[in-house]
Amino acid sequence: MQPRIRHHLVRAGWLSAATLALLAVFALYTRPAFLVTLVDQLWACF
């Protein structure tokens, strides 16, 4: 495999992984119960 093609494949892999992570976070924030749980856990730290 040529280094140039490999570089593009690796970059595409990282971009797709980042996109999936952002979509997963967005999906969690659309659930109000998740936000309440997150805030409660954050508040329990203090």
CHARMM-style PDB file with segment names, atoms N, HN, CA, C and O in Angstrom:
ATOM      1  N   MET     1       0.853  -1.188   0.000  1.00  0.00      PROA
ATOM      2  CA  MET     1       0.000   0.000   0.000  1.00  0.00      PROA
ATOM      3  C   MET     1       0.891   1.241   0.000  1.00  0.00      PROA
ATOM      4  O   MET     1       1.873   1.323   0.738  1.00  0.00      PROA
ATOM      5  N   GLN     2       0.533   2.176  -0.822  1.00  0.00      PROA
ATOM      6  HN  GLN     2      -0.264   2.110  -1.421  1.00  0.00      PROA
ATOM      7  CA  GLN     2       1.314   3.403  -0.913  1.00  0.00      PROA
ATOM      8  C   GLN     2       1.088   4.258   0.328  1.00  0.00      PROA
ATOM      9  O   GLN     2      -0.013   4.274   0.878  1.00  0.00      PROA
ATOM     10  N   PRO     3       2.122   4.969   0.770  1.00  0.00      PROA
ATOM     11  CA  PRO     3       1.984   5.807   1.968  1.00  0.00      PROA
ATOM     12  C   PRO     3       0.892   6.868   1.835  1.00  0.00      PROA
ATOM     13  O   PRO     3       0.225   7.216   2.810  1.00  0.00      PROA
ATOM     14  N   ARG     4       0.720   7.374   0.616  1.00  0.00      PROA
ATOM     15  HN  ARG     4       1.262   7.092  -0.176  1.00  0.00      PROA
ATOM     16  CA  ARG     4      -0.283   8.427   0.414  1.00  0.00      PROA
ATOM     17  C   ARG     4      -1.701   7.879   0.619  1.00  0.00      PROA
ATOM     18  O   ARG     4      -2.540   8.517   1.255  1.00  0.00      PROA
ATOM     19  N   ILE     5      -1.947   6.696   0.073  1.00  0.00      PROA
ATOM     20  HN  ILE     5      -1.265   6.178  -0.443  1.00  0.00      PROA
ATOM     21  CA  ILE     5      -3.265   6.072   0.236  1.00  0.00      PROA
ATOM     22  C   ILE     5      -3.497   5.711   1.692  1.00  0.00      PROA
ATOM     23  O   ILE     5      -4.588   5.906   2.228  1.00  0.00      PROA
ATOM     24  N   ARG     6      -2.452   5.177   2.331  1.00  0.00      PROA
ATOM     25  HN  ARG     6      -1.566   5.017   1.896  1.00  0.00      PROA
ATOM     26  CA  ARG     6      -2.573   4.811   3.745  1.00  0.00      PROA
ATOM     27  C   ARG     6      -2.893   6.036   4.597  1.00  0.00      PROA
ATOM     28  O   ARG     6      -3.717   5.965   5.508  1.00  0.00      PROA
ATOM     29  N   HSD     7      -2.249   7.144   4.303  1.00  0.00      PROA
ATOM     30  HN  HSD     7      -1.579   7.202   3.563  1.00  0.00      PROA
ATOM     31  CA  HSD     7      -2.505   8.385   5.042  1.00  0.00      PROA
ATOM     32  C   HSD     7      -3.964   8.804   4.902  1.00  0.00      PROA
ATOM     33  O   HSD     7      -4.588   9.205   5.884  1.00  0.00      PROA
ATOM     34  N   HSD     8      -4.508   8.717   3.704  1.00  0.00      PROA
ATOM     35  HN  HSD     8      -4.001   8.392   2.906  1.00  0.00      PROA
ATOM     36  CA  HSD     8      -5.901   9.095   3.477  1.00  0.00      PROA
ATOM     37  C   HSD     8      -6.861   8.147   4.196  1.00  0.00      PROA
ATOM     38  O   HSD     8      -7.880   8.582   4.731  1.00  0.00      PROA
ATOM     39  N   LEU     9      -6.537   6.858   4.208  1.00  0.00      PROA
ATOM     40  HN  LEU     9      -5.709   6.504   3.773  1.00  0.00      PROA
ATOM     41  CA  LEU     9      -7.388   5.902   4.908  1.00  0.00      PROA
ATOM     42  C   LEU     9      -7.369   6.115   6.416  1.00  0.00      PROA
ATOM     43  O   LEU     9      -8.406   6.031   7.074  1.00  0.00      PROA
ATOM     44  N   VAL    10      -6.195   6.391   6.957  1.00  0.00      PROA
ATOM     45  HN  VAL    10      -5.353   6.459   6.422  1.00  0.00      PROA
ATOM     46  CA  VAL    10      -6.087   6.649   8.391  1.00  0.00      PROA
ATOM     47  C   VAL    10      -6.848   7.920   8.756  1.00  0.00      PROA
ATOM     48  O   VAL    10      -7.554   7.967   9.763  1.00  0.00      PROA
ATOM     49  N   ARG    11      -6.698   8.934   7.935  1.00  0.00      PROA
ATOM     50  HN  ARG    11      -6.125   8.896   7.117  1.00  0.00      PROA
ATOM     51  CA  ARG    11      -7.399  10.193   8.196  1.00  0.00      PROA
ATOM     52  C   ARG    11      -8.915  10.009   8.117  1.00  0.00      PROA
ATOM     53  O   ARG    11      -9.652  10.543   8.946  1.00  0.00      PROA
ATOM     54  N   ALA    12      -9.370   9.266   7.136  1.00  0.00      PROA
ATOM     55  HN  ALA    12      -8.772   8.832   6.462  1.00  0.00      PROA
ATOM     56  CA  ALA    12     -10.800   8.991   7.005  1.00  0.00      PROA
ATOM     57  C   ALA    12     -11.309   8.193   8.203  1.00  0.00      PROA
ATOM     58  O   ALA    12     -12.424   8.416   8.674  1.00  0.00      PROA
ATOM     59  N   GLY    13     -10.507   7.284   8.683  1.00  0.00      PROA
ATOM     60  HN  GLY    13      -9.601   7.103   8.300  1.00  0.00      PROA
ATOM     61  CA  GLY    13     -10.881   6.511   9.871  1.00  0.00      PROA
ATOM     62  C   GLY    13     -11.027   7.395  11.095  1.00  0.00      PROA
ATOM     63  O   GLY    13     -11.995   7.266  11.845  1.00  0.00      PROA
ATOM     64  N   TRP    14     -10.080   8.288  11.302  1.00  0.00      PROA
ATOM     65  HN  TRP    14      -9.294   8.393  10.692  1.00  0.00      PROA
ATOM     66  CA  TRP    14     -10.165   9.205  12.452  1.00  0.00      PROA
ATOM     67  C   TRP    14     -11.359  10.146  12.336  1.00  0.00      PROA
ATOM     68  O   TRP    14     -12.042  10.418  13.324  1.00  0.00      PROA
ATOM     69  N   LEU    15     -11.607  10.640  11.126  1.00  0.00      PROA
ATOM     70  HN  LEU    15     -11.053  10.419  10.323  1.00  0.00      PROA
ATOM     71  CA  LEU    15     -12.749  11.538  10.940  1.00  0.00      PROA
ATOM     72  C   LEU    15     -14.076  10.822  11.179  1.00  0.00      PROA
ATOM     73  O   LEU    15     -14.995  11.388  11.772  1.00  0.00      PROA
ATOM     74  N   SER    16     -14.171   9.589  10.719  1.00  0.00      PROA
ATOM     75  HN  SER    16     -13.425   9.130  10.238  1.00  0.00      PROA
ATOM     76  CA  SER    16     -15.414   8.848  10.947  1.00  0.00      PROA
ATOM     77  C   SER    16     -15.583   8.500  12.418  1.00  0.00      PROA
ATOM     78  O   SER    16     -16.705   8.518  12.924  1.00  0.00      PROA
ATOM     79  N   ALA    17     -14.498   8.184  13.115  1.00  0.00      PROA
ATOM     80  HN  ALA    17     -13.587   8.169  12.704  1.00  0.00      PROA
ATOM     81  CA  ALA    17     -14.585   7.898  14.548  1.00  0.00      PROA
ATOM     82  C   ALA    17     -15.006   9.152  15.322  1.00  0.00      PROA
ATOM     83  O   ALA    17     -15.821   9.072  16.241  1.00  0.00      PROA
ATOM     84  N   ALA    18     -14.457  10.292  14.955  1.00  0.00      PROA
ATOM     85  HN  ALA    18     -13.795  10.357  14.209  1.00  0.00      PROA
ATOM     86  CA  ALA    18     -14.833  11.539  15.629  1.00  0.00      PROA
ATOM     87  C   ALA    18     -16.287  11.890  15.349  1.00  0.00      PROA
ATOM     88  O   ALA    18     -16.996  12.353  16.242  1.00  0.00      PROA
ATOM     89  N   THR    19     -16.731  11.675  14.125  1.00  0.00      PROA
ATOM     90  HN  THR    19     -16.155  11.299  13.399  1.00  0.00      PROA
ATOM     91  CA  THR    19     -18.131  11.946  13.779  1.00  0.00      PROA
ATOM     92  C   THR    19     -19.075  11.049  14.571  1.00  0.00      PROA
ATOM     93  O   THR    19     -20.095  11.514  15.080  1.00  0.00      PROA
ATOM     94  N   LEU    20     -18.742   9.783  14.674  1.00  0.00      PROA
ATOM     95  HN  LEU    20     -17.914   9.406  14.260  1.00  0.00      PROA
ATOM     96  CA  LEU    20     -19.570   8.855  15.450  1.00  0.00      PROA
ATOM     97  C   LEU    20     -19.617   9.250  16.920  1.00  0.00      PROA
ATOM     98  O   LEU    20     -20.669   9.170  17.554  1.00  0.00      PROA
ATOM     99  N   ALA    21     -18.484   9.675  17.462  1.00  0.00      PROA
ATOM    100  HN  ALA    21     -17.629   9.740  16.947  1.00  0.00      PROA
ATOM    101  CA  ALA    21     -18.452  10.095  18.863  1.00  0.00      PROA
ATOM    102  C   ALA    21     -19.327  11.334  19.074  1.00  0.00      PROA
ATOM    103  O   ALA    21     -20.067  11.411  20.055  1.00  0.00      PROA
ATOM    104  N   LEU    22     -19.245  12.287  18.170  1.00  0.00      PROA
ATOM    105  HN  LEU    22     -18.644  12.224  17.373  1.00  0.00      PROA
ATOM    106  CA  LEU    22     -20.069  13.492  18.290  1.00  0.00      PROA
ATOM    107  C   LEU    22     -21.556  13.172  18.161  1.00  0.00      PROA
ATOM    108  O   LEU    22     -22.376  13.743  18.880  1.00  0.00      PROA
ATOM    109  N   LEU    23     -21.904  12.280  17.267  1.00  0.00      PROA
ATOM    110  HN  LEU    23     -21.238  11.816  16.682  1.00  0.00      PROA
ATOM    111  CA  LEU    23     -23.309  11.881  17.120  1.00  0.00      PROA
ATOM    112  C   LEU    23     -23.808  11.148  18.370  1.00  0.00      PROA
ATOM    113  O   LEU    23     -24.955  11.329  18.779  1.00  0.00      PROA
ATOM    114  N   ALA    24     -22.959  10.331  18.971  1.00  0.00      PROA
ATOM    115  HN  ALA    24     -22.027  10.184  18.639  1.00  0.00      PROA
ATOM    116  CA  ALA    24     -23.348   9.624  20.191  1.00  0.00      PROA
ATOM    117  C   ALA    24     -23.589  10.612  21.333  1.00  0.00      PROA
ATOM    118  O   ALA    24     -24.551  10.467  22.087  1.00  0.00      PROA
ATOM    119  N   VAL    25     -22.725  11.607  21.461  1.00  0.00      PROA
ATOM    120  HN  VAL    25     -21.943  11.725  20.849  1.00  0.00      PROA
ATOM    121  CA  VAL    25     -22.909  12.616  22.508  1.00  0.00      PROA
ATOM    122  C   VAL    25     -24.184  13.410  22.245  1.00  0.00      PROA
ATOM    123  O   VAL    25     -24.946  13.681  23.173  1.00  0.00      PROA
ATOM    124  N   PHE    26     -24.421  13.783  21.003  1.00  0.00      PROA
ATOM    125  HN  PHE    26     -23.801  13.563  20.249  1.00  0.00      PROA
ATOM    126  CA  PHE    26     -25.639  14.514  20.671  1.00  0.00      PROA
ATOM    127  C   PHE    26     -26.875  13.688  21.000  1.00  0.00      PROA
ATOM    128  O   PHE    26     -27.854  14.222  21.520  1.00  0.00      PROA
ATOM    129  N   ALA    27     -26.841  12.407  20.705  1.00  0.00      PROA
ATOM    130  HN  ALA    27     -26.046  11.973  20.282  1.00  0.00      PROA
ATOM    131  CA  ALA    27     -27.983  11.526  21.002  1.00  0.00      PROA
ATOM    132  C   ALA    27     -28.243  11.464  22.502  1.00  0.00      PROA
ATOM    133  O   ALA    27     -29.397  11.414  22.925  1.00  0.00      PROA
ATOM    134  N   LEU    28     -27.190  11.466  23.307  1.00  0.00      PROA
ATOM    135  HN  LEU    28     -26.252  11.506  22.962  1.00  0.00      PROA
ATOM    136  CA  LEU    28     -27.380  11.433  24.765  1.00  0.00      PROA
ATOM    137  C   LEU    28     -27.970  12.744  25.280  1.00  0.00      PROA
ATOM    138  O   LEU    28     -28.778  12.735  26.209  1.00  0.00      PROA
ATOM    139  N   TYR    29     -27.579  13.855  24.695  1.00  0.00      PROA
ATOM    140  HN  TYR    29     -26.922  13.863  23.940  1.00  0.00      PROA
ATOM    141  CA  TYR    29     -28.079  15.141  25.161  1.00  0.00      PROA
ATOM    142  C   TYR    29     -29.527  15.400  24.763  1.00  0.00      PROA
ATOM    143  O   TYR    29     -30.143  16.332  25.280  1.00  0.00      PROA
ATOM    144  N   THR    30     -30.073  14.616  23.878  1.00  0.00      PROA
ATOM    145  HN  THR    30     -29.573  13.858  23.458  1.00  0.00      PROA
ATOM    146  CA  THR    30     -31.484  14.777  23.531  1.00  0.00      PROA
ATOM    147  C   THR    30     -32.397  14.071  24.526  1.00  0.00      PROA
ATOM    148  O   THR    30     -33.620  14.170  24.431  1.00  0.00      PROA
ATOM    149  N   ARG    31     -31.807  13.362  25.475  1.00  0.00      PROA
ATOM    150  HN  ARG    31     -30.813  13.281  25.552  1.00  0.00      PROA
ATOM    151  CA  ARG    31     -32.585  12.671  26.506  1.00  0.00      PROA
ATOM    152  C   ARG    31     -32.516  13.475  27.804  1.00  0.00      PROA
ATOM    153  O   ARG    31     -31.444  13.566  28.403  1.00  0.00      PROA
ATOM    154  N   PRO    32     -33.617  14.054  28.252  1.00  0.00      PROA
ATOM    155  CA  PRO    32     -33.601  14.870  29.471  1.00  0.00      PROA
ATOM    156  C   PRO    32     -33.193  14.076  30.710  1.00  0.00      PROA
ATOM    157  O   PRO    32     -32.531  14.618  31.595  1.00  0.00      PROA
ATOM    158  N   ALA    33     -33.574  12.810  30.786  1.00  0.00      PROA
ATOM    159  HN  ALA    33     -34.112  12.370  30.067  1.00  0.00      PROA
ATOM    160  CA  ALA    33     -33.217  12.001  31.960  1.00  0.00      PROA
ATOM    161  C   ALA    33     -31.696  11.857  32.073  1.00  0.00      PROA
ATOM    162  O   ALA    33     -31.155  11.848  33.179  1.00  0.00      PROA
ATOM    163  N   PHE    34     -31.020  11.746  30.955  1.00  0.00      PROA
ATOM    164  HN  PHE    34     -31.460  11.753  30.057  1.00  0.00      PROA
ATOM    165  CA  PHE    34     -29.560  11.657  30.971  1.00  0.00      PROA
ATOM    166  C   PHE    34     -28.949  12.936  31.525  1.00  0.00      PROA
ATOM    167  O   PHE    34     -28.011  12.892  32.322  1.00  0.00      PROA
ATOM    168  N   LEU    35     -29.485  14.077  31.097  1.00  0.00      PROA
ATOM    169  HN  LEU    35     -30.247  14.113  30.450  1.00  0.00      PROA
ATOM    170  CA  LEU    35     -28.954  15.353  31.578  1.00  0.00      PROA
ATOM    171  C   LEU    35     -29.143  15.498  33.086  1.00  0.00      PROA
ATOM    172  O   LEU    35     -28.248  15.977  33.783  1.00  0.00      PROA
ATOM    173  N   VAL    36     -30.297  15.088  33.586  1.00  0.00      PROA
ATOM    174  HN  VAL    36     -31.024  14.699  33.020  1.00  0.00      PROA
ATOM    175  CA  VAL    36     -30.551  15.172  35.029  1.00  0.00      PROA
ATOM    176  C   VAL    36     -29.575  14.275  35.781  1.00  0.00      PROA
ATOM    177  O   VAL    36     -29.018  14.683  36.800  1.00  0.00      PROA
ATOM    178  N   THR    37     -29.367  13.076  35.295  1.00  0.00      PROA
ATOM    179  HN  THR    37     -29.819  12.744  34.467  1.00  0.00      PROA
ATOM    180  CA  THR    37     -28.425  12.153  35.933  1.00  0.00      PROA
ATOM    181  C   THR    37     -27.006  12.709  35.896  1.00  0.00      PROA
ATOM    182  O   THR    37     -26.276  12.622  36.884  1.00  0.00      PROA
ATOM    183  N   LEU    38     -26.619  13.273  34.772  1.00  0.00      PROA
ATOM    184  HN  LEU    38     -27.212  13.344  33.970  1.00  0.00      PROA
ATOM    185  CA  LEU    38     -25.281  13.840  34.637  1.00  0.00      PROA
ATOM    186  C   LEU    38     -25.063  14.987  35.610  1.00  0.00      PROA
ATOM    187  O   LEU    38     -24.017  15.067  36.254  1.00  0.00      PROA
ATOM    188  N   VAL    39     -26.040  15.873  35.719  1.00  0.00      PROA
ATOM    189  HN  VAL    39     -26.889  15.809  35.196  1.00  0.00      PROA
ATOM    190  CA  VAL    39     -25.925  17.009  36.638  1.00  0.00      PROA
ATOM    191  C   VAL    39     -25.911  16.528  38.089  1.00  0.00      PROA
ATOM    192  O   VAL    39     -25.167  17.066  38.909  1.00  0.00      PROA
ATOM    193  N   ASP    40     -26.719  15.528  38.411  1.00  0.00      PROA
ATOM    194  HN  ASP    40     -27.323  15.091  37.745  1.00  0.00      PROA
ATOM    195  CA  ASP    40     -26.721  14.986  39.777  1.00  0.00      PROA
ATOM    196  C   ASP    40     -25.369  14.373  40.135  1.00  0.00      PROA
ATOM    197  O   ASP    40     -24.876  14.556  41.248  1.00  0.00      PROA
ATOM    198  N   GLN    41     -24.782  13.658  39.208  1.00  0.00      PROA
ATOM    199  HN  GLN    41     -25.183  13.510  38.303  1.00  0.00      PROA
ATOM    200  CA  GLN    41     -23.475  13.061  39.464  1.00  0.00      PROA
ATOM    201  C   GLN    41     -22.394  14.131  39.587  1.00  0.00      PROA
ATOM    202  O   GLN    41     -21.493  14.022  40.418  1.00  0.00      PROA
ATOM    203  N   LEU    42     -22.489  15.146  38.769  1.00  0.00      PROA
ATOM    204  HN  LEU    42     -23.222  15.235  38.094  1.00  0.00      PROA
ATOM    205  CA  LEU    42     -21.524  16.243  38.852  1.00  0.00      PROA
ATOM    206  C   LEU    42     -21.660  16.988  40.179  1.00  0.00      PROA
ATOM    207  O   LEU    42     -20.661  17.342  40.807  1.00  0.00      PROA
ATOM    208  N   TRP    43     -22.895  17.221  40.598  1.00  0.00      PROA
ATOM    209  HN  TRP    43     -23.706  16.934  40.088  1.00  0.00      PROA
ATOM    210  CA  TRP    43     -23.150  17.924  41.848  1.00  0.00      PROA
ATOM    211  C   TRP    43     -22.674  17.104  43.043  1.00  0.00      PROA
ATOM    212  O   TRP    43     -22.242  17.670  44.047  1.00  0.00      PROA
ATOM    213  N   ALA    44     -22.747  15.770  42.948  1.00  0.00      PROA
ATOM    214  HN  ALA    44     -23.098  15.309  42.132  1.00  0.00      PROA
ATOM    215  CA  ALA    44     -22.326  14.905  44.052  1.00  0.00      PROA
ATOM    216  C   ALA    44     -20.818  14.980  44.279  1.00  0.00      PROA
ATOM    217  O   ALA    44     -20.342  14.621  45.356  1.00  0.00      PROA
ATOM    218  N   CYS    45     -20.067  15.434  43.294  1.00  0.00      PROA
ATOM    219  HN  CYS    45     -20.454  15.726  42.419  1.00  0.00      PROA
ATOM    220  CA  CYS    45     -18.618  15.563  43.460  1.00  0.00      PROA
ATOM    221  C   CYS    45     -18.243  16.693  44.411  1.00  0.00      PROA
ATOM    222  O   CYS    45     -17.141  16.702  44.960  1.00  0.00      PROA
ATOM    223  N   PHE    46     -19.149  17.645  44.608  1.00  0.00      PROA
ATOM    224  HN  PHE    46     -20.044  17.637  44.161  1.00  0.00      PROA
ATOM    225  CA  PHE    46     -18.830  18.808  45.441  1.00  0.00      PROA
ATOM    226  C   PHE    46     -19.487  18.670  46.738  1.00  0.00      PROA
ATOM    227  OT1 PHE    46     -19.350  19.543  47.595  1.00  0.00      PROA
TER     228      PHE     46
END
